[in-house]
Amino acid sequence: MTPLTERRGTAPGYGGRRLRRSPALRRLVRETRLDPSMLVAPIFVRPGRGVREEIASMPGQNRLSIDQLPETAERLLDSGVGSVLLFGLPESKDADGSGAWDGRGIVQEAIRELRRSAGDVLAIVADVCLCEYTSHGHCGVVRGTSVDNDATLPLLARTARSLVEAGADVVAPSAMMDRQVAAIRESLPDTPVLAYAAKHASAFYGPFREAADSAPAFGDRRDYQMDPANAREAMAEVLADVEEGADMILVKPALPALDLVAAARAITNVPIAAYQVSGEYAAICAAAERGWLDRRAAALESLTAIARAGAGIIVTYFALEAAGWLREERR
């Protein structure tokens, strides 16, 4: 039998350094290639006018009023980033999170403004969850001290429908309720669904909860978000969402779950997305501020790792910066 090394083209005379001796050669043989078009920029929208409010725990990121969105969209499109993921901070909250499906809600109005200013060139993905709109900060209807899965499903479907009516291209259910994709698919048979399939109860979400004002008022989300230790369960969630009609699936967070990104890529043919979450972004920024890491190199290396694991779509707060860096590298 032919030795494995010979069958793979790495004979005894193999010398990897021959193809590393210049930037041009390294670019020529690069196996994983990042492109701005695969990046999705998260955007936090808040009430007001003329507001660009810095998020302290996420340097370089801001909460934006709706009138600031056209300029942001133009910068993204000019850089080659063609997709955004919207999160909203409503003026008021209630126990059911009714602002999530309000036809004149903050995200609905943001979608209309982006559609007016950017047309169909920009792909608008709208997060479907209740945590930003509930007074208790949980992702569904609370009964006692727990979230009622089945009572939450029609509210998620109602929210998704409202977002699509406003002009969203894609809805992204992130509440981690069982059968949430099926509920939305029944309500919206023709709408693309990006399902947060393997979403862990992660320690890396802290800065996001500050940015979106969505921290739970009591308890935590471990009874509906996944245990980070469970890989087989994550694949069961992925397959269930695909069977329910998800067009794309998302793994969250990204870097702590690269094995799950690769496993998801291996078991299904739908597009795989990964979310480089707020804590991943903040960690790189904080280390770079202290001179411990090169911000650009660390960000691009982390994004390359996510793509190498199998993600064809990457949600990242580095989207605009990374697109500029990638453009510079190609000059």
N, C-alpha and C positions, 0 to 999 in steps of 0.2 A: 504494500500500500504506500502511496506517495505521502511523505511526511507533511503534516499540517502546514508547516511554515512554507513549504514549496507550493502547496496547493493555493495558498493565500498570496503568493507572489513576494514573500519575504524570504528569499533564498539566503544562504550563508553570506553572500556578498552584499547584503542589504546595508545601505548607509543612509539613515534618515537625514543626517546633517547636510547632505548634498542639495536637498530641496529646501533648506532653511537659510541659505547663505545670503539672500537678499530680500528686501521687502517685496519686490515684484514676484519672485518665486514663491514666497510664502502666501501671497494673495492668490497666485495661480492654483495652488494645490489645497487651499483652505476648504475643509469639508463642510463646515457649518457657516452659513453666510447670513448675516443680519441685514434686514432691509427696513427702512422706515415704514413701509406699507403694512408690515406685520405688527406694528406697535399701536396700542390703544391708550389714549391719554385720559385718565380720570379727571373730572372737573366737579368741584363743589360749588353749588349755586345758592346764593343767599338773597334775602330781600334787600331793597334799597336801590339807590342809583349812584353811579360813580364810585362803587365800592370795590376795592382790591385789597382785601384784608389778609395779611400774612398769617400763615399757620405756624405757630412757634415751634412745634415739634417736627415740622416738615419743611426745612429751609428751601426756599425757592417755590413753594406751593402757596396758593392763595384761595380764599373764598371770594367768589366773584358775584357781583350783581348782574342781572340779565343783560344790561346795556353794555357790559364789558365782553360779552361772549363773541360778538362778530370779530373783534380784533384778535381774540385768542384763536378762534377758528381759522382766521386768515393766516396767522403765523404757523399754525400746525399744518395747514394745507400747503403752504409755501415750502415747508421743510420736508414734505412727503408723507407726513402722518395724516391718514385719512379717516380716522375713527376716534370717537370720544365715548366715554362712559360717564353718565350723569348721576350725581347724587344731590339731593336737595335738603336745605335747612328751612323748614316752614316757619311762618310767623307765629303759629300756635300749634299745640299738640293736644290730643285727647286719648282716652283709653283704647279706642279702636283703631287709631291711626288714620282717621278719615281724610286727612290731607293728602294721603298717598294716592287716592283716586279722585280727588277734586279736579274737575275739568279746567279750573283756573288756578291750579296748584303751581308751586314754584318750578317743578321740573317740567310740567306740561307747558308752562309759558316759556321756559328756557328752550324747549324743543321747537316751539313755534318760531322763536327768534332765530335760532340756528338754521332752521329750514328756510326762513325768509332770507337770511343773509348769505348762507352758503349753498342753498339749493340741494340738489341730490348728490353733489360731489362728496359731501361729508356723510359718513355712516354714523348714525346716532344710535348708540346702545343705551337703553334705560334700565337701571337697576330696579328690580321688583322686590321690595321688602317693606316692612312696616316700622322697623326699628327707629328710623329717623323721625317718624310721625307720631309715635305713641308716647304718652306721658310717662310710661314705665320703662321705655327703652328696649322692650323685648320685640322679637320679630313676628309676633302673632298675637292672637287674642288670649288674654290671660284669664284663667279661671282659678281662683285661689292663688296659689303660688307657682302654677305651671302653665305652659302654653298649650292651648287646645288646638291640636293639629287640624282636625276636620272643620272646626269653626273658622280657621284662618284661610283655608283653601279658596272659598268664594271671594274673599277680600283680595287675595293675591290676583285672582283672575280678573276681578273688577279693576284693580290697579293697572294690570297689564293692558287691558282693553282701553282704559283712559289714556295711557301713554301712547298707544298705537294711534288712537284717534287724533292725538296732538301732532303726530308725524314721526314717531320713533320708527327706525328701521328694524331694530332687534330689541326684544325684551329679555332680561337676564334675571330670572328668579334666583334669589340668594338666601331665602329664609330658611332653607334646609328642612322644610316640611315634607313629610312623606306624601307622594303623589302630587306635588305642586306642579310638575311639568304637565301631567295629564290634565289637571284642572285648567291650566292655561291653554293647552293645545285644544281642548274641547271648545273653549271660548273663542280662540283665535286660530282656526285651522290653517290659515295661509301665512302666518307671521313667523319669521325666524326666531327660534328660541335658543339662547345661549344659557345652558343650565349650569349653575354652580353645583356640580355633582359631588365632588370631594372637597368639601369646605370644612376645615378643621377648627376646633375651638383652640385657636392659636394665641400664643403670647405676643405675636408680632402685629396684632391689630391695634395696639394702644394708641398710636398717633392718629389713626383714622377716627377713633371714637371721639377724640378731641375735635378733629376737623369737622365731623358731621354731627357733633353733639348727640351721640347715639349710645352712650354707655348705659347699661341696664341699671335701673334704680335699686334693684335687689337681685340677689342670686347671681347666676351666670347663665351661659348659653350651652352648657355642656350636655343638657338632655336633648338638644336637637342638632347642634353642630357636632362634627365627628371627633372621636378620640384620635389624636395624631398618631397613636401607636398602631392603628389598625389598617393594614394595607389590603387585606382580602375584603374587608368591609367596604373600603373605598372603591374597589373594582365592582362590587355588587351595586353600589350607588351609581356608578358610571353606567353600567349596563341597564339598570332600572330606568334611568333618565332617557337613555337612547330608546329603549322599548316604549316609553311613554310619549316619544315624539320629539325629543331634543334634537336640534340640527347641529349643535356644537356643544361640547362640554368643557368645563373649566375646573382646574385644580387650584386650590387656594389654601395656604400661601404657596409660593413657587419654590424658592431655594430649599426650604426644609422638606420639600416633597418631590424632589426631582425623580426619585424612583417611581413615584405614582404617576408622574407625567409620562415617563417611559412605559410603564405598565399599561396606562390608558391608551397610549398610541398603539401598543401591540394588540389590544383586544377589540378595537373598533376602528372603523374607517371614517368616522365623522371628524371634522376639524377639532383639534385639541388646543385649548387656550390655557394659559397659566397667569396668575395674578401675582406680580411682584409687589407685595403689600407694603403698607405704610412703614411698618417696623423694619423691613428689609431696606427700604429707601433711607429711612432715618439713620439706621446703623452705619451705612456707607457714608452718608453726609457728615455724621458726627465724627467718625474716624478721620475723614478727610480734613475737617476743620481743625483737628488736632495735629495734622501732619503725619498721621499714622498710615494713611492710604492715599493713593492718587485717585481722586474722585472719578475722573474720566476713565482711567484704566480699570478700576474696580467695577464701575457701573457696566462698562461694555463687556468685561469678562463674565459678570453675573448674567447679563442678558444672553450672551453666547451660550452659557451653560444651560439656560432654560430652553433655548432653541435646540441645542444639541440633544437634550433629553427627549425632544419630540414635539414641543409646542410650536405650532405654526402661527399662533396669535399670542402676543404678550401684552398684558395690561401692566403699565408701568408709569410711575411718576417721573421717570427719566425720559419719557417719550420725546419731548421737544429737544432736550439737550442731546440725547443719543442720536436723533436724526441729524442734527448739525454735525456731530462728531463723525458719523458715518459718511456724510457728504464730504467732509474735509479729507478723510482717508482715501476717497476715490479720486481726488484731484491729482 
